[in-house]
Amino acid sequence: MPYRGHIENGVVVLDESVPLPEGAEVTVDMCDRAASEQEEARPLTDYDRLKPFIGKAEGLPPDFAENHDHYLHGRPKK
């Protein structure tokens, strides 16, 4: 599980209190702060907002993607 922290006087200091056992082996991966700040500032795309719903629809006709206007609005099938 990743934990965030920073370096203080040459020592890694975690941002939150984590009960790690004495002698626990850890890996430190330095992140690029500018890149992570840009990623956080990036506005969400429609894909980002709708990602949790991808693949969740069940019981649709096999040609729904091609003929959704037919099933939703009564237009002729393609």
N, C-alpha and C positions, 0 to 999 in steps of 0.2 A: 504494500500500500504506500503510495507516495505521500510525503509530508513536505510542506514548504518551510523554508527557513532562510537564514542569511549568515554571512561570515562576520564575526565580531572578534577583533584582536586575534585573527588567525584560527578561530574555533567556530565550528558550525553550531548555530543556535536555531532551534526550531521555533517557528512562529506560534505554535500551540503546544501545550503540555501533553507529551505522549509517554505513557508508561512503558518504555523500552527496558528489557532486562539488562543488567550489567554484563558487559562483554558481548552484547549482540553484534553480529556482523552486519554492516550496512554498506550501501553503495550511494555515493554522492554524484549526482548528475547536474552539472551547472547549466542553467537555462539562460537564454539571451533575453534580458529584461525588455529591451526595445521591441523584439519580435513578439513576446507574449503580450505586451501592452497594445501593440497594433492589432493583434488577434482579438483581444478583448474589446477594442474599440470598433472592430468591424461590424457593420450592421448585419442582422440576421437575414438570410435569404429565405425565399419561400420554401426551398428544400430543407433548410435548417428547421424551420417552424413545423413543417409537415412530416419530417423524418419519422417521428414516433408512430405515424399512422400508415406508413408504407407497408403493404402486404397484409393488412388487417382485415380487409373486406372479404366476406365469405358468402357463398351462395349466389354469386353473380353468374349470368350466362357466359359461356366461353367466348362469345364475340362482343362482350361488353365494351372493351377498349375501342373497337372499330365502330360500333353502333350505339354508343352512349346517348347520342341525340334521339335515336329511336326509342330507347327505353325510358329516357327522362322526359322527352318532349313530344313523343309520338310521330316524329318525322320518319320518312321511309328508310328502310335498311339500306346500307351500301352494298 
